[in-house]
Amino acid sequence: MSTAGATADPLAALGALPGVADSVESVRKAVDRVYGHRIMRRRSNAITSEAALRGARGSAALSGADWALEEVRRRTDFSGDDEARTVGAALRLAAEAGQLLSIWRQSPLRVLARLHLVAAADQADQVGRPRQEGEPVDEPLVSLPLPSAAEAHGRLDGLAELIIAGGSAPALVTAAVVHGELLALRPFTSHNGLIARTAERIVLVGSGLDPKSVCPAEVGYAELGREAYLQALGGYVSGTPEGMAAWIAHCGRAVELGARESTAVCEALQRGAA
């Protein structure tokens, strides 16, 4: 987050980057369209549940388990191979996220530790805490240089301080920074991508931008493709104004596509086809 410099509200400074305001406005309009749909007034719980399922599928796809939606819907056992375990972890995180909203603003590090515990689903020594020096990180799809454990801990503490302090930054900007920083740091020994996208979801919901969690950005990331995702992440890691703005715009486009997905679900329910 070097672009932020030493300003009192570095996230708000990112919101002032060229093009970011347009992304924020475009996301707001897309979200408003979903919430304005007549089905949302009668069956919002159904839309929320479907968005969680589709979001989990999209997040798992970005972590290497690109399953068809109906396969995710049909399965009950996710204890098999690596792909199955990845999908299972994504589904557990989607279910857990809504339980952590009240804790996030007071103790984001506690929430992140809980997310890792839920994703890993075991009691190994490395689970539920940031990695220590020398511990390997299992995140094969992100090949960016890995910060040292000391750097990861320091930047994680800084991120937590920003979240607790709050500020005037748009929700999209805060969510994009949380997502990008967690992927750049990879603070846990595993499941960092799934956790980063879940944390972004918590910010979008908790901020009030998407309070019913019906605009799954994970669907949008999967639709835009892993190559575009990693390229945009590289822009975030570069710390340049252009790179940061491109990452925020990519995150915004993903939210818009998630909103479009749920609008389609609303239309299907209205027709009685789903």
C-alpha positions as CSV (number, residue, x, y, z in Angstrom):
1,M,0.0,0.0,0.0
2,S,2.9,2.3,-0.7
3,T,0.7,4.7,-2.7
4,A,-1.0,5.7,0.4
5,G,2.1,7.3,1.8
6,A,1.8,8.8,5.3
7,T,-1.7,10.3,4.9
8,A,-4.0,10.2,7.8
9,D,-6.5,8.0,5.9
10,P,-4.5,6.0,3.3
11,L,-7.5,4.0,2.1
12,A,-9.3,7.3,1.3
13,A,-6.2,8.4,-0.6
14,L,-6.5,5.3,-2.8
15,G,-10.2,6.2,-3.4
16,A,-8.9,9.4,-5.0
17,L,-6.8,7.6,-7.6
18,P,-7.8,8.2,-11.3
19,G,-10.7,6.0,-12.3
20,V,-11.5,4.6,-8.9
21,A,-14.5,6.9,-8.3
22,D,-16.0,5.6,-11.6
23,S,-15.5,2.0,-10.4
24,V,-17.2,2.8,-7.1
25,E,-20.1,4.4,-8.8
26,S,-20.5,1.6,-11.3
27,V,-20.5,-1.0,-8.5
28,R,-23.1,1.0,-6.5
29,K,-25.4,1.1,-9.5
30,A,-25.0,-2.7,-10.1
31,V,-25.8,-3.5,-6.5
32,D,-28.8,-1.2,-6.5
33,R,-30.2,-3.0,-9.5
34,V,-30.2,-6.3,-7.6
35,Y,-31.7,-4.8,-4.4
36,G,-34.4,-3.1,-6.5
37,H,-35.6,-6.4,-8.0
38,R,-39.1,-7.4,-6.9
39,I,-37.9,-10.9,-6.0
40,M,-35.5,-9.5,-3.4
41,R,-38.5,-8.1,-1.5
42,R,-40.0,-11.6,-1.2
43,R,-37.2,-14.1,-1.4
44,S,-34.0,-12.4,-0.4
45,N,-33.0,-15.4,1.7
46,A,-33.1,-17.7,-1.3
47,I,-30.9,-15.2,-3.3
48,T,-28.4,-15.0,-0.4
49,S,-28.1,-18.8,-0.2
50,E,-27.7,-19.2,-3.9
51,A,-25.1,-16.4,-4.0
52,A,-23.1,-18.1,-1.2
53,L,-23.1,-21.3,-3.2
54,R,-22.1,-19.7,-6.4
55,G,-19.5,-17.5,-4.7
56,A,-17.9,-20.6,-3.1
57,R,-17.8,-22.3,-6.4
58,G,-16.1,-19.3,-8.0
59,S,-13.5,-19.0,-5.2
60,A,-12.7,-22.6,-5.3
61,A,-12.2,-22.4,-9.1
62,L,-9.6,-19.6,-8.6
63,S,-7.8,-21.9,-6.2
64,G,-7.6,-24.7,-8.7
65,A,-10.9,-26.6,-8.2
66,D,-13.1,-25.5,-11.1
67,W,-16.1,-27.7,-10.6
68,A,-19.5,-27.3,-12.3
69,L,-22.1,-25.5,-10.1
70,E,-24.4,-28.5,-10.1
71,E,-21.5,-30.8,-9.0
72,V,-20.9,-28.5,-6.0
73,R,-24.7,-28.4,-5.3
74,R,-25.0,-32.2,-5.5
75,R,-21.9,-33.3,-3.5
76,T,-22.2,-34.0,0.3
77,D,-18.7,-35.4,0.8
78,F,-15.7,-33.2,0.3
79,S,-13.1,-35.3,2.0
80,G,-11.6,-36.9,-1.1
81,D,-8.8,-35.4,-3.2
82,D,-7.3,-32.0,-3.1
83,E,-9.9,-30.4,-5.4
84,A,-12.7,-31.8,-3.2
85,R,-11.1,-30.5,-0.1
86,T,-10.7,-27.0,-1.7
87,V,-14.4,-26.9,-2.6
88,G,-15.3,-28.0,0.9
89,A,-13.1,-25.3,2.4
90,A,-14.8,-22.7,0.2
91,L,-18.2,-23.8,1.2
92,R,-17.3,-23.8,4.9
93,L,-15.9,-20.3,4.6
94,A,-19.0,-19.0,2.8
95,A,-21.1,-20.4,5.7
96,E,-18.8,-19.0,8.4
97,A,-18.4,-15.4,7.0
98,G,-21.9,-14.2,8.1
99,Q,-21.1,-15.3,11.7
100,L,-18.0,-13.0,11.9
101,L,-19.4,-9.7,10.8
102,S,-19.7,-8.2,14.3
103,I,-16.1,-9.2,15.2
104,W,-14.4,-8.0,12.1
105,R,-14.3,-4.3,12.9
106,Q,-13.0,-4.9,16.5
107,S,-10.6,-7.8,15.8
108,P,-9.9,-8.5,12.2
109,L,-6.9,-10.7,13.1
110,R,-9.1,-12.9,15.2
111,V,-11.5,-13.3,12.3
112,L,-8.7,-14.2,9.9
113,A,-7.3,-16.8,12.3
114,R,-10.8,-18.2,12.6
115,L,-11.2,-18.3,8.8
116,H,-7.9,-20.3,8.5
117,L,-9.1,-22.7,11.1
118,V,-12.4,-23.2,9.3
119,A,-10.7,-23.6,5.9
120,A,-8.0,-26.0,7.1
121,A,-10.5,-28.1,9.1
122,D,-7.8,-29.7,11.2
123,Q,-5.8,-29.0,14.4
124,A,-2.3,-29.0,13.0
125,D,0.1,-26.6,14.7
126,Q,0.2,-24.2,11.7
127,V,-3.6,-23.8,11.7
128,G,-5.3,-20.7,13.0
129,R,-2.2,-18.5,13.3
130,P,0.1,-16.5,10.9
131,R,3.0,-18.5,9.5
132,Q,6.4,-18.5,11.2
133,E,9.8,-18.0,9.6
134,G,10.7,-21.0,7.5
135,E,7.3,-22.5,7.3
136,P,6.3,-23.3,3.7
137,V,3.2,-21.8,2.1
138,D,0.9,-23.9,-0.1
139,E,-0.5,-21.4,-2.6
140,P,0.7,-22.8,-5.9
141,L,-1.4,-20.5,-8.2
142,V,0.1,-17.3,-6.8
143,S,3.8,-17.2,-7.8
144,L,4.6,-13.6,-6.6
145,P,7.6,-13.3,-4.3
146,L,6.7,-14.3,-0.8
147,P,7.3,-11.7,2.0
148,S,9.2,-12.9,5.0
149,A,7.1,-14.0,8.1
150,A,8.3,-10.8,9.9
151,E,7.1,-8.6,7.0
152,A,3.8,-10.4,6.7
153,H,3.2,-10.0,10.5
154,G,4.0,-6.3,10.4
155,R,1.8,-5.5,7.4
156,L,-1.0,-7.7,8.8
157,D,-0.9,-5.6,12.0
158,G,-1.0,-2.5,9.9
159,L,-4.0,-3.7,7.9
160,A,-5.8,-4.5,11.1
161,E,-5.1,-1.0,12.5
162,L,-6.6,0.5,9.3
163,I,-9.7,-1.6,9.6
164,I,-10.2,-0.8,13.3
165,A,-9.6,2.9,12.8
166,G,-12.3,3.0,10.0
167,G,-12.3,6.0,7.7
168,S,-14.0,7.6,4.7
169,A,-12.8,5.2,2.0
170,P,-15.6,3.6,-0.2
171,A,-16.3,0.0,0.7
172,L,-15.0,-1.2,-2.6
173,V,-11.6,0.3,-1.9
174,T,-11.3,-1.1,1.6
175,A,-12.5,-4.6,0.3
176,A,-10.0,-4.5,-2.6
177,V,-7.1,-3.6,-0.3
178,V,-8.0,-6.3,2.3
179,H,-8.2,-8.8,-0.6
180,G,-5.0,-7.7,-2.3
181,E,-3.0,-7.4,0.9
182,L,-3.9,-10.9,2.1
183,L,-3.0,-12.4,-1.2
184,A,0.3,-10.5,-1.4
185,L,1.3,-11.5,2.1
186,R,-0.1,-15.0,2.1
187,P,0.1,-14.9,5.9
188,F,-1.0,-18.5,6.5
189,T,0.5,-21.7,5.5
190,S,-2.5,-22.6,3.3
191,H,-5.8,-21.4,1.9
192,N,-4.8,-17.8,1.6
193,G,-6.7,-17.2,-1.6
194,L,-9.9,-18.5,-0.2
195,I,-9.4,-16.5,3.0
196,A,-8.6,-13.3,1.1
197,R,-11.8,-13.5,-1.0
198,T,-13.9,-14.4,2.1
199,A,-12.4,-11.4,3.9
200,E,-13.4,-9.2,1.0
201,R,-16.9,-10.5,1.2
202,I,-17.0,-9.7,4.9
203,V,-16.0,-6.1,4.2
204,L,-18.6,-5.7,1.4
205,V,-21.4,-7.0,3.6
206,G,-20.3,-5.3,6.8
207,S,-19.9,-1.9,5.1
208,G,-23.5,-1.9,4.1
209,L,-22.7,-2.0,0.4
210,D,-24.1,-5.5,0.1
211,P,-25.8,-6.2,3.4
212,K,-27.6,-9.3,2.3
213,S,-24.5,-10.8,0.6
214,V,-26.2,-11.2,-2.8
215,C,-23.4,-9.9,-5.1
216,P,-20.7,-12.6,-5.0
217,A,-17.5,-11.0,-6.3
218,E,-16.0,-14.5,-6.4
219,V,-18.3,-15.3,-9.3
220,G,-16.9,-12.3,-11.2
221,Y,-13.3,-13.2,-10.6
222,A,-13.9,-16.7,-11.9
223,E,-15.7,-15.3,-15.0
224,L,-12.9,-12.8,-15.7
225,G,-10.4,-15.6,-15.4
226,R,-7.3,-16.6,-13.4
227,E,-4.9,-14.9,-15.7
228,A,-6.6,-11.5,-15.5
229,Y,-6.9,-12.0,-11.7
230,L,-3.2,-12.6,-11.2
231,Q,-2.3,-9.8,-13.6
232,A,-4.4,-7.3,-11.6
233,L,-2.9,-8.6,-8.4
234,G,0.5,-7.9,-9.8
235,G,-0.6,-4.3,-10.2
236,Y,-1.6,-4.2,-6.5
237,V,1.8,-5.6,-5.4
238,S,3.6,-3.1,-7.6
239,G,2.3,-0.3,-5.3
240,T,2.1,2.1,-8.2
241,P,-1.0,4.4,-8.5
242,E,-1.8,2.8,-11.9
243,G,-1.4,-0.7,-10.5
244,M,-3.5,0.0,-7.4
245,A,-6.2,1.6,-9.5
246,A,-6.2,-1.3,-11.9
247,W,-6.6,-3.8,-9.0
248,I,-9.5,-1.8,-7.5
249,A,-11.2,-1.6,-10.9
250,H,-10.8,-5.4,-11.3
251,C,-12.4,-6.0,-7.9
252,G,-15.2,-3.6,-8.8
253,R,-15.8,-5.4,-12.1
254,A,-16.0,-8.7,-10.2
255,V,-18.6,-7.3,-7.9
256,E,-20.6,-6.1,-10.8
257,L,-20.5,-9.5,-12.4
258,G,-21.6,-11.1,-9.1
259,A,-24.5,-8.6,-9.0
260,R,-25.4,-9.6,-12.6
261,E,-25.4,-13.3,-11.6
262,S,-27.8,-12.7,-8.7
263,T,-30.0,-10.6,-11.0
264,A,-30.2,-13.6,-13.3
265,V,-31.2,-15.8,-10.3
266,C,-33.9,-13.3,-9.4
267,E,-35.2,-13.4,-13.0
268,A,-35.2,-17.2,-13.0
269,L,-37.1,-17.3,-9.7
270,Q,-39.6,-14.8,-11.1
271,R,-40.2,-17.1,-14.0
272,G,-40.6,-20.1,-11.7
273,A,-37.6,-21.8,-13.3
274,A,-35.5,-22.0,-10.2
